[in-house]
Amino acid sequence: MRLSSNQAQSPTSVLDESRRRRSRRRLSRQYGIDSIRETKQGQTQTQEKNTWGICDVEDCCEGARYLVKQKLVDGKRLTIDGGSAGGFTTLAALAFDNVFTRAVASTASPTWLRCNWKHTSSSRAIDLDQLIAPWPGPKGRPVYDERSPINHVDKLKCSVIFFQGDEDKIVPPNQSETMYEALKKKGITTSYVLFEGEQHGFRKKENVIACLEGELYFFGKVLGFQPADDIKEPPKIDNL
């Protein structure tokens, strides 16, 4: 069984109905789902001061290890996906742990946290001060750099597909593009899909469908299975 570890879109939110619909879709395609922060109780650790990128990553990785230990999933066919804040957790799980070794889907995911502080609103900036470290300042800078996945590309060995909106002002496209180019240069299987006219969180029905189909197609190529779905526009995959 393939395990998909599902992430909420905000570091202090629970999974919403749109994410649950995605989970149901994956279940219908023989995935096992481990949904992180499915309830409010699951938010507690993430909201502790300065622990974003630590506790949430541990939750995902230890959850996956537990399911492998219980022989409920195949440890060699684990996938993880997330969007926005959940996408950051997804990429951080690759940078700071090694349980997910096959395929990853990342949507509008922060890879360089300094850049996110600069591009975010004042209220979101306050959240980052509490979740990571005060910024700007000499104490905050090394913490932001240490937790930024883009600074740990040398540790990444897992295949990743990136989905991005070209009008995203919260997580600018250059963050996904930089990570994609770094993985491609390393010879790792990767893909980058840019959606025209999309911002932070895809709203057009056709793009949401393309994102879901693209993820399934990518996972199929990496894990070695043929999706039953008729994928209308499969994404271009590098280093396959």
Sequence and secondary structure as in RCSB ss.txt:
>XXXX:A:sequence
MRLSSNQAQSPTSVLDESRRRRSRRRLSRQYGIDSIRETKQGQTQTQEKNTWGICDVEDCCEGARYLVKQKLVDG
KRLTIDGGSAGGFTTLAALAFDNVFTRAVASTASPTWLRCNWKHTSSSRAIDLDQLIAPWPGPKGRPVYDERSPI
NHVDKLKCSVIFFQGDEDKIVPPNQSETMYEALKKKGITTSYVLFEGEQHGFRKKENVIACLEGELYFFGKVLGF
QPADDIKEPPKIDNL
>XXXX:A:secstr
 EEEEE  SSTT    HHHHHHHHHHHTTTEEEEETT SGGGGHHHHSTT TTTHHHHHHHHHHHHHHHTTSS T
TSEEEEEETHHHHHHHHHHHH  S  SEEEEES  S HHHHHHHS HHHHHHHHHHT  SSSTTHHHHHHHH GG
GGGGG  SEEEEEEETT SSS HHHHHHHHHHHHHHT  EEEEEETT  SS   HHHHHHHHHHHHHHHHHHHT 
  SS  SS    B  
